[in-house]
């Protein structure tokens, strides 16, 4: 089987790029990571302006929020 590039996959309907709604760092002022540790205790919210840092945190049970104009938007949720 031949490997396809992005344009070929789009042309045959093999990729739905709209489903990959990855937030861009420019879309949000900052990011907040909240959640629980494996023992069930809630950890202190981690606030960062770096999207890679926020999404790179290994969550057991928690959420990554984007903050824009003081309002939080849920970007990622992880369940145990």
N, C-alpha and C positions, 0 to 999 in steps of 0.2 A: 504494500500500500504506500502510495506516494504522500509525503508530508505536504500539507497545504499551508499557504500563507494566509494572512488575515483577509485579504481581498477575495481570495477563492472561497474561503469558508463563508464569508458574508454572502457571496453570490449564489451559493447553493442552499443557504439557510442553515448552515451547520453551526453558526455561532450567533448568539443573541447578545450583542455587546451592550444593549440597553439594560440587561439584567445585572450587569456589573456596574452598579452605581457606587463606584469607589469615590469617597470624598477627596477633594483636592485640598491641600493645606490652605490655599488662598480663599476657600469657601468659608472657613471658620477662623475666628480670632484665636481660639485656644481649644484644648481638648481636656476632658476630665475622665479619669478611669475610676470606677467604683466597683465594689464587690465584697465577697466573703473569702476568708481563708479556708483551707481544707478542714479546720476544726470548727467551722461555723461562725467564727467571730468576724465582724465587719472590719475591713481595713480602712485606714484614713484615705480619703480621696486623693488621687494623684493628679495634679494639675500641670499641664505642659502646653507649650505652643508648637511642639514638634509632632506631626502626625505619625511619623515612623516610630517615634518613641511610644506614643499612645497605643498603636496597633501592634507593636512588638512585645508588649507586656504579656506574659503567659498567664492567662486568666483561668481559674478553676470554676468560679461562679461569679459573673460580674458583667459590667457594661462599659462601653466606650461611648462617650458623649461628645458631640461637637458643640462649641459655644459660639454663638454669633449674636451680637447686640444683647448680651446677658441672658439669652434663651438657650436652653439645652435641647439638642436634637439627638435622639438615639441613633447611633451608627452601627453598633455591633453588640450583640448579647451572647453570652456563653452560659450554658446550663451544665450542671454536674452530670 
